[in-house]
Structure formats: structure tokens, C-alpha cells
Amino acid sequence: MLTIFGHIAVMPKIVDPIAQRKMITTAAIAVIDVKGIDGAKLRDVARAARVTTGTIMHYFDSKQAMLVAVLDDIVGRTVARMQQSHVKASSATITGFINEAIYQLPINDANRVEWRVWLAFCGAAIADPELLNIHRRHYRKIVSRVMIYLHRLRTGGAANGNEGNAPDNDTPLRFSLRDSTIAVLAVPVRPMPGKTVKLTYPRQVHRCAEAVVAALEGIGTRATLDPERWPLWCQAEALVEMLTPMLNNFIQESEKEELSEKGYTKIERLAA
């Protein structure tokens, strides 16, 4: 730049690409919450993010790429909440497990936005194979996280000083030999940087995790579509009614099998 004092070097503005993508994704979430997937245009997102559409295309080569980032962000928030402890009760008890699960429901404004956007993606994924595959992958991630907490519930992880940690590889899981195992990709509570952990759980744990997520999805969907009739207390009561007998059966079956079977299955960790 030329001034009366001569040439002055102007340093280019440093832009954090991660922060920019996050800002655009957050703006897209707000737009999709109001207009849905089809109604959300790039110009609307640009206006909400206070950038140009060219800026959006610089970080996302298409609207589809931006939508994928939005879905990643929504699920990331869900997993982050699952890693936090919101209540004093231990998540290794049925009461603590249910209390923690309540925080995944649309019980406040932020959660309601996430649920509306999640359901918008559910509708869009029916006719979009790419979104459907991404949706299924994220669903499996959430189920895998629930399986970790179900393991903790069965083994009383908090009482053994394992609260906040992934199941220990040397700790035997005592289940019926009749119960086959199923391997799923799971995200440990404290994952090692750059590592993917594959946990092998009995199929019964997987079935229960699927049922827990289905209960949350059912209540969350009704509360999102009809919030006046499904306030916080109503959601909490419904979740308690659904999960209490399910988790009691889950624990009782585990205790019976431990007494009747001599064999056990260990958690298998495979670093990618």
C-alpha cells in the first residue's frame, strides 16, 4: 500500500478454516430449522452467516457437502452430551442411566433445534442414498455409545472406579454362552488420538441399546412435533415408564446368566 510515508506492507488477514466451516454449519442449522432441507438455499445460509455464497462454496464444494457437515455437527453434539455427566447419580445405576438419557430429549431450546434438524434429515434421507448412508453411520455411532453405558450398568463400572472410562480390556464380561457376540464400531469415552476402537459385545447388549435409542427417538419425535403436549415432565415420565422395565430385565438376565454359566466373553480391542 502506497502512503505519503512510502510503501507499507499489508499483512493478509488470517482466516481459520475450521472456525469458518463451523460458523457456516451453525448458520445452516439455523436456516434448516426454519425452512427445512429443501427450503434452505445457499443464499439464506450466507445471509445468516454474514458471508457471501462464494465464501460458502470455498469451504463446501456443494450444498450436499454442507448438509453432510451439518449432520456431522448435530450428531457430534449428541455424542458430546453423552460424554458429559449432568446428574449426581451414577450412570452405572438404572436411575442414573435414565436421568442421563433425559438430557438427549428435546427438553430445552437448543435440543429442540437439534431434533427438528435431525428429523428434517430423516425425511430427506429416505430419497437420498448418500444422506441415508451417513444417517445410518451416525445412528450406529450413537447405538455404540449406548452399548458402552449398558456395559457399565451391568458391571457397576462406577463402583469399581471406572466411571468416565471405556471398559477395561482385562475385565471379563460374564454372559451366557448361548448369547452370540456382535462387533460394532464404538467411540470410547476417552479415545486415544488417531485410534479407532472396535468393541465386541454380546448381541443382547446390542439389542438393548437399539431399544433404548428407539425409545428416545419415539419420545423425542412426538415432543418435537407436538411440544405443547410433550413438555419436559411428560417426556421424562414416558422415558421412565419405557426404560425402567427394560433395564431391570437387562440386569436380571445378566445376573441369572452369571450364576448359570461358567464361560465369559472378554472385550476385544482392535486399534485401527
Backbone as a ProteinNet text record, in pm:
[ID]
protein_1_A
[PRIMARY]
MLTIFGHIAVMPKIVDPIAQRKMITTAAIAVIDVKGIDGAKLRDVARAARVTTGTIMHYFDSKQAMLVAVLDDIVGRTVARMQQSHVKASSATITGFINEAIYQLPINDANRVEWRVWLAFCGAAIADPELLNIHRRHYRKIVSRVMIYLHRLRTGGAANGNEGNAPDNDTPLRFSLRDSTIAVLAVPVRPMPGKTVKLTYPRQVHRCAEAVVAALEGIGTRATLDPERWPLWCQAEALVEMLTPMLNNFIQESEKEELSEKGYTKIERLAA
[TERTIARY]
85.9	0	88.6	58.4	136.3	74.2	152	106.6	203.6	180.3	271.8	405	407.2	530.9	603.1	547.7	608.8	525.4	586.6	517.8	513.2	394.7	376.5	320.6	387.2	341.1	212.6	113	-14.1	-21.1	-27.5	-34.5	-172.8	-179.3	-311.3	-384.2	-515.6	-596	-592.6	-559	-550.9	-690	-737.8	-870.6	-855.7	-920	-917.7	-1022	-981.4	-1078.9	-1173.1	-1123.4	-1209.7	-1319	-1279.4	-1376.7	-1477.4	-1431.2	-1521.2	-1623.4	-1576.5	-1668.2	-1769.6	-1723.4	-1812.7	-1917.8	-1876.4	-1969.7	-2076.2	-2033	-2127.4	-2221.4	-2167.7	-2250.3	-2355.3	-2314.1	-2408.7	-2519.3	-2482.6	-2582.6	-2676.8	-2622	-2704.9	-2804.8	-2762.3	-2852.8	-2970.9	-2942.4	-3049.4	-3145.2	-3093.1	-3177.7	-3261.4	-3198.9	-3271.9	-3380.6	-3355.3	-3454.7	-3582.8	-3568.5	-3684.4	-3742.5	-3655.5	-3701.1	-3692.9	-3633.1	-3618.9	-3502	-3480.4	-3367.2	-3385.9	-3499	-3522.4	-3533.1	-3591.3	-3611.8	-3488.5	-3386.1	-3263.8	-3176.5	-3164.7	-3083.1	-2947.2	-2849.6	-2715.6	-2716.4	-2797.6	-2802	-2860.6	-2954	-3009.2	-2902.7	-2825.5	-2718.4	-2612.1	-2579.3	-2480.6	-2527.1	-2655.7	-2709.7	-2704.6	-2736.9	-2734.3	-2592.2	-2497	-2357.2	-2285.2	-2351.8	-2295.2	-2169.3	-2181.2	-2074.1	-2139.1	-2059.2	-2111.9	-2130.1	-2210.5	-2226.2	-2093.2	-2010.5	-1878.8	-1792.3	-1807.3	-1733.4	-1777.5	-1908	-1958.5	-1902.4	-1903.3	-1852.8	-1702.6	-1634.8	-1490.7	-1464.8	-1553.1	-1534.4	-1614.9	-1721.8	-1803.9	-1827.9	-1788.6	-1798	-1939.8	-2034.9	-2174.6	-2264.6	-2392.8	-2488.8	-2490	-2473.8	-2473	-2359.1	-2241.2	-2126.5	-2155.3	-2223.4	-2260.1	-2360.5	-2455.9	-2555.3	-2489.3	-2390.8	-2318	-2249.3	-2190.4	-2124.3	-2224.8	-2344	-2449.2	-2487.7	-2507.7	-2545.1	-2434	-2308.7	-2195.4	-2197.6	-2227.8	-2229.1	-2339.6	-2458.4	-2571.1	-2540.8	-2488.7	-2456.9	-2340.5	-2245.7	-2134.4	-2181.1	-2283.1	-2338.3	-2402.2	-2470.9	-2534.9	-2430.8	-2326.5	-2221.2	-2151.6	-2130.4	-2065.8	-2148.6	-2282	-2367.3	-2360.8	-2348.8	-2342.1	-2213.3	-2109.6	-1983.1	-1980.2	-2077.9	-2084.6	-2169.6	-2144.2	-2226	-2313.5	-2444.7	-2537.3	-2598.1	-2590.8	-2657.4	-2558.2	-2589.7	-2502.8	-2513.9	-2631.1	-2649.2	-2557	-2501.6	-2409.6	-2483	-2418.4	-2478.2	-2468.7	-2402.9	-2395.3	-2513.5	-2613.9	-2739.5	-2851.5	-2961.2	-3073.4	-3125.1	-3137.3	-3184.6	-3090.3	-2960.5	-2862.6	-2862.9	-2876.3	-2880.3	-2997.8	-3116	-3234.8	-3222.7	-3171.4	-3154.5	-3061.6	-2954.4	-2863.9	-2933.4	-3013.9	-3081.8	-3180	-3240.2	-3337.4	-3273.9	-3144.3	-3077.2	-3060.8	-3091.1	-3085.5	-3217.5	-3321.2	-3453.4	-3467.7	-3567.2	-3587.7	-3648.9	-3569.3	-3618.3	-3584.4	-3506.6	-3474.2	-3463.1	-3444.2	-3445.2	-3334.8	-3213.8	-3102.2	-3129.1	-3177.2	-3207.9	-3321.4	-3420	-3533.2	-3488	-3394.4	-3340.6	-3272.8	-3190.5	-3119.9	-3216.5	-3322.8	-3420.8	-3495.3	-3530.5	-3601.1	-3512	-3384.7	-3292.6	-3268.3	-3253.5	-3234.2	-3352.3	-3474.5	-3592.4	-3603.1	-3556.7	-3554.5	-3462	-3349.9	-3257.5	-3316.1	-3392.4	-3456.9	-3546.9	-3625	-3713.6	-3636	-3530.1	-3452	-3376.6	-3334.2	-3252.8	-3330.6	-3462	-3543.7	-3520.5	-3504.1	-3488	-3346	-3252.9	-3114.9	-3021.3	-2969.8	-2885.5	-2762.4	-2700.7	-2581	-2615.2	-2720.5	-2762	-2808.7	-2871.3	-2918	-2801.2	-2695.3	-2577.8	-2510.8	-2502.3	-2442.5	-2528.9	-2659.7	-2754.3	-2739.2	-2728.9	-2714.3	-2582.4	-2476.6	-2346.3	-2351.7	-2414.3	-2425.8	-2515.3	-2620.1	-2708.7	-2631.1	-2546.9	-2466.5	-2369.5	-2318.2	-2227.9	-2299.2	-2422.9	-2499.4	-2533	-2575.1	-2604.4	-2480.1	-2365.1	-2241	-2208.3	-2234.4	-2211	-2303.3	-2428.6	-2522.9	-2477.1	-2419.6	-2371.4	-2262	-2177.2	-2072.7	-2135.4	-2239.3	-2304.1	-2385.8	-2439.7	-2509.5	-2411.5	-2292.4	-2188.6	-2156	-2144.6	-2114.4	-2228.2	-2350.3	-2466.5	-2464.4	-2427.5	-2424.3	-2313.1	-2198.4	-2081.9	-2060.3	-2143.9	-2125.9	-1994.4	-1966.2	-1835.9	-1799.8	-1899.3	-1868.3	-1820.7	-1883.9	-1845.6	-1704.4	-1658.4	-1525	-1420.8	-1461.7	-1367.7	-1343.9	-1434.7	-1416.6	-1504.5	-1567.4	-1655.9	-1578.6	-1632.1	-1567.5	-1467.9	-1445.5	-1350.5	-1421.1	-1359.5	-1410.5	-1387.2	-1464.2	-1446.2	-1303.6	-1250.6	-1112.5	-1101.2	-994.5	-977	-956.3	-909.5	-881.6	-998.7	-1107.3	-1224.1	-1316.7	-1340.3	-1427.6	-1572.8	-1641.2	-1784.8	-1852.8	-1929.3	-1987.8	-2127.7	-2138.2	-2264.9	-2286.3	-2406.8	-2441	-2366.1	-2318.9	-2252.9	-2352.2	-2481	-2583.1	-2599.9	-2550	-2568.2	-2451.8	-2478.7	-2371.5	-2321.9	-2206.9	-2149.1	-2167.6	-2164.3	-2176	-2074.1	-1999.4	-1895.3	-1949.1	-1926.8	-1970.4	-1857.9	-1853.9	-1757.9	-1807.7	-1727.6	-1768.3	-1668	-1716.5	-1629.8	-1605.4	-1483.9	-1458.1	-1480.9	-1504	-1523.9	-1398.8	-1282	-1155.3	-1071.7	-1101.2	-1030.1	-885.9	-799.2	-661.5	-658.6	-577.1	-571.7	-537.2	-616.7	-589.6	-620	-689.9	-718.5	-868.6	-904.6	-1042.5	-1047.6	-1141.9	-1152.1	-1273	-1253.6	-1362.9	-1392.4	-1512.6	-1551.9	-1644.9	-1624	-1711.5	-1801	-1929.4	-2025.4	-2120.6	-2178.9	-2286.1	-2403.3	-2469.3	-2578.7	-2690	-2708.4	-2814.6	-2790.9	-2664.9	-2633	-2669.6	-2640.5	-2674.3	-2825.5	-2899.6	-3046.3	-3102.3	-3049.7	-3099.4	-3064.7	-2945.4	-2905.3	-2995.6	-3027	-3118.4	-3255.1	-3302.2	-3432.8	-3430.6	-3319.5	-3306.5	-3312.6	-3235.4	-3234.2	-3371.7	-3440	-3574.2	-3671.5	-3658.9	-3744.7	-3718.4	-3590.7	-3556	-3606.6	-3591.7	-3636.6	-3787.8	-3859.6	-4005.1	-4054.5	-4002.9	-4044.7	-3998.6	-3873.5	-3820.2	-3896.9	-3938.6	-4015.4	-4150.7	-4221.7	-4352.1	-4337.8	-4235.9	-4215.9	-4176.3	-4108.8	-4069.9	-4189.2	-4274	-4389	-4505.5	-4511.3	-4622.6	-4570	-4488.7	-4420.7	-4515.2	-4632.4	-4725.2	-4775.7	-4797.8	-4848.9	-4738.3	-4611.8	-4499.3	-4393.7	-4428.3	-4327.9	-4224.1	-4128.4	-4017.9	-4067.9	-4159.7	-4202.8	-4270.6	-4344.4	-4412.6	-4311.3	-4209.4	-4104.2	-4032	-4001.3	-3929.1	-4011.1	-4141	-4227	-4236.8	-4251.1	-4261.7	-4133.1	-4018.7	-3890.9	-3872	-3910.8	-3901.4	-3990.2	-4112.4	-4204.9	-4150.2	-4082.9	-4033.4	-3902.2	-3810.5	-3676.6	-3663	-3743	-3726.6	-3745.8	-3856.3	-3869.4	-3767.1	-3734.9	-3637.4	-3500.6	-3455.3	-3323.8	-3323	-3435.7	-3444.2	-3430	-3497.4	-3485.4	-3342.8	-3282.8	-3146	-3049.7	-3065.5	-2978.6	-3008.1	-3135.3	-3171.9	-3123.7	-3134.3	-3085.9	-2935.5	-2866.5	-2721.8	-2686.2	-2758.5	-2730.1	-2758.7	-2869.6	-2903.8	-2798.1	-2753.7	-2655.6	-2521.6	-2487	-2358.8	-2357.6	-2471.7	-2479.7	-2483.4	-2539.6	-2562	-2453.5	-2371.7	-2271	-2131.1	-2041.2	-1902.3	-1817.7	-1861.7	-1782.6	-1803	-1715.4	-1729	-1664	-1705.3	-1651.9	-1575.4	-1460.9	-1383.7	-1403.5	-1387.6	-1393.7	-1269	-1288.7	-1175.9	-1152	-1034	-999.3	-904.5	-940.5	-855.5	-826	-701.1	-663.6	-650.3	-718	-713.8	-576.2
-119.8	0	123.5	219.7	341.6	452.6	513.4	625.7	740	849.9	964.3	930.5	822.3	779.7	672.5	640.4	537.9	410.6	301.6	172.8	107.4	60.7	-10.2	-148.3	-249.4	-386.2	-412.4	-466.9	-500.5	-651.5	-696	-838.5	-891.4	-1002.8	-1058.9	-1107	-1094.8	-1138.8	-1290.6	-1338.7	-1482.4	-1534.1	-1632	-1688.6	-1833.4	-1867.6	-2005	-2085.4	-2178.6	-2252.6	-2338	-2391.4	-2472.8	-2386.7	-2267.2	-2175.4	-2127.5	-2105.3	-2061.2	-2168.9	-2293.6	-2404.1	-2419.7	-2403.3	-2414.9	-2304.3	-2183.3	-2070.8	-2094.2	-2142.8	-2169.1	-2283.3	-2386.6	-2500.7	-2457.3	-2374.7	-2324.7	-2242.7	-2160.1	-2080.7	-2172.2	-2276.5	-2370.1	-2441.4	-2475.9	-2540.6	-2448.4	-2319.8	-2223.4	-2210.4	-2211	-2197	-2322.7	-2440.1	-2565.9	-2580.6	-2533.3	-2540.1	-2467.4	-2361.1	-2280	-2324.1	-2354.7	-2378	-2522.6	-2610.1	-2748.6	-2767.2	-2892.7	-2924.1	-2862.3	-2888.2	-2839	-2687.4	-2629.4	-2484.4	-2403.8	-2468.8	-2398.1	-2373.9	-2250.6	-2214.3	-2161.6	-2172.7	-2124.9	-1975.8	-1899.5	-1755.7	-1727.2	-1814.7	-1796.7	-1825.6	-1930.5	-1965.3	-1855.7	-1804.7	-1697	-1573.4	-1541.2	-1425.6	-1447	-1568.4	-1597.9	-1596.5	-1640.8	-1644.7	-1512.7	-1420.5	-1290	-1305.5	-1394.7	-1414.3	-1419.6	-1434.4	-1447.5	-1595.4	-1621.4	-1760.3	-1814.1	-1724.8	-1766.2	-1817.3	-1753.8	-1799.4	-1939.6	-1963.4	-2097.4	-2200.7	-2168.3	-2262.2	-2282.8	-2189.7	-2206.2	-2317.7	-2329.1	-2429.5	-2557.3	-2545.9	-2662.3	-2658.7	-2764.3	-2761	-2779.4	-2805.6	-2819.9	-2805.9	-2789	-2785.1	-2918.4	-3027.7	-3160.5	-3173.2	-3122.2	-3127.8	-3048.4	-2936.4	-2857.3	-2932.4	-3000.5	-3077	-3190.3	-3254.7	-3361.2	-3304.5	-3186	-3122.6	-3087.5	-3046	-3014.7	-3140.1	-3250.7	-3374.9	-3422	-3408.5	-3442.9	-3358.9	-3231.2	-3140.5	-3176.5	-3206.5	-3241.1	-3366.2	-3468.8	-3593.2	-3571	-3487.5	-3456.3	-3394.4	-3309.9	-3250.2	-3356.8	-3450.8	-3559	-3643	-3682.5	-3764.5	-3686.7	-3557.1	-3475.3	-3472.6	-3462.1	-3464	-3599.2	-3706	-3838.8	-3858	-3780.8	-3791	-3707.1	-3619.2	-3534	-3599.6	-3560.9	-3609.4	-3494.3	-3507.4	-3399.9	-3415.7	-3534.2	-3559.7	-3620.2	-3609.5	-3663.9	-3816.1	-3866.9	-4012.2	-4079	-4192	-4262.7	-4318.4	-4307	-4363.9	-4516.1	-4573.7	-4719	-4772.6	-4689	-4732.2	-4704.7	-4776.2	-4756.2	-4613.2	-4560.5	-4422.7	-4325.1	-4343.3	-4254.5	-4265.4	-4387.6	-4410.1	-4334.3	-4346.3	-4279.8	-4128.5	-4081.6	-3937.3	-3878.5	-3951.5	-3904.7	-3907	-4010.5	-4023.2	-3909.1	-3859.1	-3749.7	-3628.2	-3607.1	-3490.5	-3498.9	-3613.9	-3626.1	-3586.9	-3570.6	-3537.8	-3387.6	-3345.1	-3202.2	-3130	-3114.5	-3057.1	-2909	-2853.7	-2711.1	-2660.3	-2531.9	-2472.5	-2529.9	-2543.9	-2594.2	-2737.1	-2820.8	-2958.8	-2966.2	-2877.9	-2879.6	-2845.1	-2751.1	-2718	-2840.4	-2908	-3025.9	-3134.7	-3154.9	-3257.7	-3222.7	-3095.4	-3056.5	-3077.2	-3043.1	-3061.1	-3209.9	-3289.1	-3433.7	-3497.2	-3458.6	-3514	-3467.2	-3345.2	-3298.2	-3386.2	-3425.7	-3514.4	-3654.4	-3698.4	-3829.8	-3833.2	-3727.3	-3721.3	-3715.1	-3634.3	-3619	-3746.3	-3820.6	-3940.7	-4051.5	-4049.8	-4154.2	-4157.8	-4040.9	-4033.5	-3999.1	-3994.2	-3956.7	-4065	-4152.1	-4263.8	-4219.2	-4107.8	-4061.3	-4019.3	-3939	-3897	-4016.6	-4113	-4231.4	-4309.4	-4328.2	-4399.1	-4324.3	-4192.1	-4111.2	-4116.5	-4109.7	-4116.8	-4249.3	-4359.1	-4490.8	-4501.6	-4443.9	-4448.9	-4375	-4259.3	-4182.9	-4254.9	-4318.6	-4394.2	-4505.8	-4576.5	-4683.3	-4627.8	-4508.7	-4446.3	-4420.3	-4371.4	-4344.3	-4474.3	-4576.8	-4706.4	-4762.7	-4748.7	-4798.8	-4729.3	-4599.8	-4526.6	-4577	-4601.3	-4653.5	-4789.6	-4870.9	-5003.2	-4992.9	-4892.4	-4873.1	-4846.9	-4763.8	-4732.6	-4849.7	-4931	-5051.7	-5149.8	-5159.6	-5243.1	-5192.7	-5061.9	-5002.8	-5030.8	-5026.3	-5052.4	-5196.1	-5289.5	-5430.8	-5461.4	-5400.6	-5436.3	-5343.4	-5238.5	-5144.4	-5072.2	-5017	-4956.3	-4846	-4764.6	-4654.3	-4705.6	-4813.9	-4868.3	-4925.4	-4964.5	-5021	-4916.4	-4790.4	-4684.5	-4662.5	-4710.1	-4696.1	-4587.1	-4507.4	-4402.5	-4308.6	-4285.6	-4195.1	-4261.7	-4392.6	-4463.4	-4564.6	-4599.6	-4708	-4838.4	-4943.2	-5070.8	-5120.5	-5175.2	-5221.7	-5354.6	-5370.8	-5490.4	-5615.1	-5598.1	-5712.7	-5751.3	-5675.2	-5703.9	-5799.7	-5921	-6015.8	-5971.7	-5988.1	-5964.4	-6100.3	-6124.8	-6257.4	-6262.6	-6336.6	-6351.2	-6496.8	-6527.2	-6662.8	-6703	-6826	-6876.3	-6890.1	-6892.1	-6900.5	-6767.1	-6660.1	-6526.6	-6494.6	-6493.2	-6467.2	-6323.5	-6295.9	-6161.9	-6085.8	-5954.5	-5868.3	-5757.3	-5732	-5629.5	-5501.1	-5390.5	-5261	-5161.4	-5061	-4953.8	-4866.1	-4851	-4773.4	-4661.9	-4550.6	-4438.2	-4439.8	-4471.3	-4476.1	-4340.6	-4339.9	-4213.9	-4128.5	-4192.9	-4122.2	-4190.2	-4164.2	-4233.6	-4186.2	-4273.3	-4235.8	-4158.1	-4053.7	-3973.6	-4060.1	-4045.4	-4116.1	-4263.8	-4311.6	-4453.8	-4479.9	-4588.8	-4635.3	-4765.9	-4776.4	-4895	-4976.7	-5103.2	-5192.5	-5281.4	-5270.7	-5346.8	-5459.5	-5575.1	-5688	-5710.5	-5695.1	-5710.5	-5825.4	-5885.4	-5983.6	-5918.2	-5996.2	-5942.9	-5886	-5940.1	-5889.1	-5742.7	-5703.3	-5564.2	-5476.2	-5525.5	-5450.9	-5435.3	-5541	-5533.9	-5432.3	-5433.5	-5340.2	-5196.4	-5175.7	-5041.5	-4990.8	-5079.2	-5041.3	-5002	-5076.5	-5048.5	-4915.7	-4886.2	-4758.8	-4642.6	-4653	-4545.9	-4531.5	-4644.2	-4638.1	-4566.2	-4592.3	-4524.3	-4373.8	-4336.8	-4194.9	-4129.4	-4200	-4143.1	-4126.8	-4225	-4216	-4099.2	-4088	-3977.7	-3844.3	-3840.6	-3715.8	-3667.6	-3761	-3724	-3665.2	-3731.4	-3680.8	-3543	-3527.3	-3399.7	-3288.8	-3324.5	-3225.2	-3181.6	-3277.6	-3247.4	-3187.9	-3215.8	-3167.2	-3120.6	-3014	-2971.1	-2927.3	-2873.9	-2828.7	-2945.9	-3059.5	-3175.5	-3262.9	-3230.8	-3310.2	-3220.2	-3158.3	-3078.2	-3169	-3109	-3185	-3296.2	-3264.8	-3365.3	-3483.3	-3454.7	-3561.4	-3652.7	-3593.4	-3672.3	-3759.5	-3701	-3774.6	-3892.2	-3868.7	-3976.6	-4090.4	-4055	-4157.6	-4238.9	-4170.3	-4241.3	-4335.6	-4291.5	-4377.8	-4500.7	-4479.8	-4591.9	-4693.6	-4645.3	-4734.9	-4803.2	-4727.7	-4782.4	-4862.1	-4829.1	-4898.3	-5049.6	-5099.7	-5245.6	-5304.4	-5232.1	-5281.3	-5301.6	-5201.6	-5209.6	-5308.2	-5318.5	-5419	-5559.6	-5586.5	-5716.5	-5740	-5635.9	-5644.1	-5684.4	-5621.5	-5652.6	-5791.2	-5826.4	-5956.7	-6071.6	-6055	-6159.2	-6177.1	-6066	-6073.5	-6149.4	-6120.6	-6187	-6336.7	-6374.1	-6516	-6589.9	-6527.1	-6591.8	-6606.9	-6509.5	-6516	-6632.7	-6662.3	-6772.4	-6907.9	-6912.3	-7040.9	-7078.5	-6982.9	-7011.3	-6993.3	-7077.1	-7067	-6986.9	-6983.4	-6914.6	-6764.8	-6694.3	-6548.9	-6499.6	-6380.9	-6316.5	-6192.4	-6173.2	-6053.3	-5950.1	-5825.2	-5718.3	-5726	-5720.4	-5727.3	-5588.7	-5534.6	-5403.3	-5421.3	-5363.2	-5369.6	-5226.9	-5183.6	-5048.4	-5046.5	-4951.9	-4942.4	-4895.3
0	0	0	-87.1	-100.7	-17.6	69.7	152.4	136	204.6	197.7	262.7	339.3	404.2	323.4	206	123.2	124.3	82.7	76.2	214.6	251.4	378.7	346.5	398	373.4	452.5	384.9	449.3	465.5	590	615.9	579.5	508	474.6	599.1	596.2	709.3	719.7	839.6	862.3	898.7	821.8	844.3	889	996.3	1046.2	969	883.2	802.3	885.8	996.8	1083.6	1145.1	1191.4	1250.7	1146.8	1024	917.8	883.4	872.7	843.7	956	1079.3	1194.2	1191.7	1158.1	1153	1045.5	929.3	820.6	858.5	921	962.5	1064.4	1160.4	1261.2	1196.9	1098.5	1027.2	948.4	888.7	812.5	902.7	1022.8	1118.2	1148.8	1169.8	1199.4	1081.7	959.6	841.3	819.6	832.6	813.5	919.2	1039.4	1146.2	1107.2	1030.5	991	856.8	760.2	623.1	577.7	657.1	615.4	520.2	479	392.1	253.4	190.1	54.5	50	152.7	152.7	186.3	239.2	278.8	155.8	115.2	-0.2	47.9	-39.5	-3.4	28.8	-43.6	-16.2	122.4	167.1	301.3	407.3	383.4	477.4	478.7	360	350.7	426.6	412.5	483.6	635.1	679.2	822.2	877.2	794.9	839.5	814.5	743.4	709.3	622.7	525.3	427.6	289.8	188.1	52.6	18.5	-83.7	-127.1	-179.6	-232.9	-279.3	-164.5	-48.7	69.4	109.1	103.8	137.4	40.8	-88.5	-187.9	-176.2	-113.5	-91.1	10.5	108.8	213.4	188.5	110.3	76.2	-74.5	-142.5	-288.4	-340.5	-250.9	-291.9	-170.3	-196.5	-86.3	-12.9	-87.2	-26.4	74.5	38.9	130.1	257.2	242.2	359.2	446.1	383.2	457.7	536.3	475.1	544.9	669.2	656.5	770.4	879.5	839.3	936.3	1015.1	944.3	1011.3	1104.4	1061.1	1147.2	1275	1260.1	1374.7	1472.9	1421.1	1507.3	1588.6	1522.8	1593.2	1689.2	1651	1739.7	1870.3	1862.7	1984.5	2073	2009.8	2085.2	2157.2	2087	2147.5	2258.5	2238.8	2341.8	2469.7	2454.8	2574	2643.2	2565.7	2624.3	2703.6	2670.2	2741.1	2867.6	2882	2999.7	3107.6	3231.2	3342.1	3389.4	3371.5	3405.8	3544.8	3599.2	3726.1	3823.9	3953.7	4056.4	4063.2	4031.1	4036	3935.8	3972.8	3885.6	3764.6	3647.1	3527.3	3528.7	3632.8	3646.9	3725.6	3749.4	3810.3	3711.5	3726.4	3634.9	3643.6	3764.6	3781.2	3713.8	3736.2	3674.5	3523.5	3473	3328.2	3266.2	3326.5	3272.2	3284.6	3397.6	3415.9	3309.9	3279.2	3174.3	3038.1	3013.8	2884.9	2861.9	2968	2955.9	2888.3	2910.9	2854.7	2703	2644.4	2498.9	2433.2	2512.3	2459.3	2433.4	2355.7	2328.2	2447.9	2552	2677.4	2691	2597.7	2601.1	2456.8	2442	2307.4	2218.6	2272.6	2192.4	2144.4	2234.4	2196.5	2095	2110.6	2017.1	1875.2	1863.5	1731.2	1670.6	1750	1700.5	1657.3	1732.7	1698.7	1569.1	1553.2	1430.4	1308	1321.2	1209.9	1184.8	1292.1	1278	1204.1	1242.5	1176.6	1031.6	1003.8	865.4	781.9	839.9	768.9	753.9	853.2	841.6	719.4	700.3	585.1	454.7	451.5	329	293.8	397.5	374.3	304	314.9	250.8	100.3	39.4	-106.7	-149	-53.3	-84.5	-32.5	-119.1	-74	4	-35.9	34.7	177.2	191.3	324.5	407.4	343.3	414.5	472.6	394.8	444.5	558.5	545.8	652	776.9	757.1	868.6	942.6	869.5	931.5	1006.4	949.7	1017.1	1149.8	1150.2	1274.6	1374.7	1325	1413.9	1483.7	1406.3	1465.9	1569.8	1546.5	1642	1774.8	1767.2	1888.9	1961.8	1886.6	1948.2	2016.3	1952.9	2010.8	2142.1	2146	2271	2380.9	2348.3	2447.5	2497.2	2408.6	2448.9	2554.4	2543.1	2643.5	2780.1	2784	2911.1	2963.9	2874.3	2919.8	2982.4	2924.8	2986	3126.1	3139.1	3269.8	3368	3316.7	3401.5	3451.7	3365.3	3402.3	3502.7	3483	3563.2	3681.3	3693.7	3803.8	3794	3674	3649.3	3745.5	3787.4	3877.2	4011.4	4057.4	4187.1	4184.8	4065.1	4051.8	4015.2	4020.1	3990	3842.6	3756.4	3613.8	3554	3639	3588.2	3498	3377.9	3285.4	3193.9	3209.7	3125.5	3038.8	2928.4	2846.4	2919.9	2891.8	2958.6	2946	3054.3	3055.8	2983.3	2907.2	2826.1	2910.1	3034.3	3118.9	3206.9	3199.3	3281.7	3209.3	3263.3	3193.6	3198.8	3088	3083.3	3089.4	3192.8	3212.2	3149.7	3039.9	2971.5	2934.6	2896.3	2856	2729.2	2725.4	2605.3	2491	2523.6	2419.6	2348	2411.7	2356.2	2263	2132.6	2036.5	2050.1	1993.1	2004.1	1874.9	1887	1769.9	1783.4	1677.8	1681.1	1619.9	1687.4	1636.5	1656.7	1571.5	1592.2	1704.9	1808.3	1924.4	1948.3	2002.2	2034.4	2184.5	2230.2	2374	2438.4	2569.6	2640.8	2631.7	2640.9	2628.7	2520.5	2394.4	2287.2	2275.4	2228.3	2200.7	2070	2062.2	1939	1818.4	1713.3	1590.2	1593.2	1696.5	1708.9	1701.3	1638.5	1636.6	1714.1	1804.7	1888.8	1847	1827.3	1790.8	1910.4	1962.6	2080.4	2039.5	2098.4	2071.8	2192.5	2173.9	2282.6	2252.6	2354.4	2331.9	2259.4	2177.8	2097.4	2183.9	2303.7	2390.4	2426.1	2446	2475.9	2356.2	2238	2117.4	2102.7	2128.5	2118	2216.4	2338.6	2439.9	2401.2	2348.4	2306.1	2194.4	2099.9	1992.2	2049.2	2148.2	2208.6	2283.4	2352.6	2425.1	2326.9	2217.8	2117.5	2052.6	2028.1	1969.4	2063	2192.8	2290.4	2289.9	2287	2283	2154.5	2042.6	1915.3	1912.1	1967	1966.8	2049.9	2171.6	2259.8	2202.1	2154.8	2100	1979.1	1894.6	1775.5	1812.8	1905.2	1947.1	2013.2	2096.9	2167	2070.3	1960.9	1861.7	1778	1741.8	1657.6	1735.7	1865	1947.2	2083.2	2083.6	2206.9	2318.7	2282.5	2387.2	2470.9	2408	2480	2537	2500.6	2549.2	2613.9	2727	2798.2	2863.6	2930.9	2990.2	3080.9	3172	3269.1	3200.9	3091.8	3019.2	2949.3	2890.7	2827	2929.5	3044.8	3148.1	3199.9	3223.7	3273	3171.8	3045.2	2941.8	2931.7	2942.6	2933.5	3051.3	3170.5	3288.6	3271.5	3221.1	3201.6	3101.2	2999.4	2895.4	2933.7	2994.4	3018	3147.2	3249.5	3378.2	3366.2	3312.3	3299.5	3203.4	3097.5	3001.1	3066.1	3142.8	3205.4	3322	3393.5	3500.1	3443.1	3332.7	3266.9	3218.4	3167.2	3117.7	3229.9	3347	3461.2	3514.7	3529	3585.4	3496.8	3366	3276	3291.5	3311.1	3329.3	3456.4	3564.4	3691.8	3683.9	3618.9	3605.4	3524.3	3416.7	3330.8	3400.9	3482.6	3552.9	3650.8	3709.7	3803.8	3734.2	3613.8	3548.4	3447.8	3406.9	3305.1	3362.8	3321	3364.6	3265.9	3140.8	3040.4	3045.8	2984.2	2975.7	2847	2809.5	2689.6	2729.6	2675.7	2703.2	2593.2	2630.8	2531.9	2446.1	2317.5	2224.8	2165	2186	2130.3	2013.3	1903.8	1784.5	1740.8	1756.2	1713.9	1563.1	1503.3	1357.2	1310.6
[MASK]
++++++++++++++++++++++++++++++++++++++++++++++++++++++++++++++++++++++++++++++++++++++++++++++++++++++++++++++++++++++++++++++++++++++++++++++++++++++++++++++++++++++++++++++++++++++++++++++++++++++++++++++++++++++++++++++++++++++++++++++++++++++++++++++++++++++++++++++++

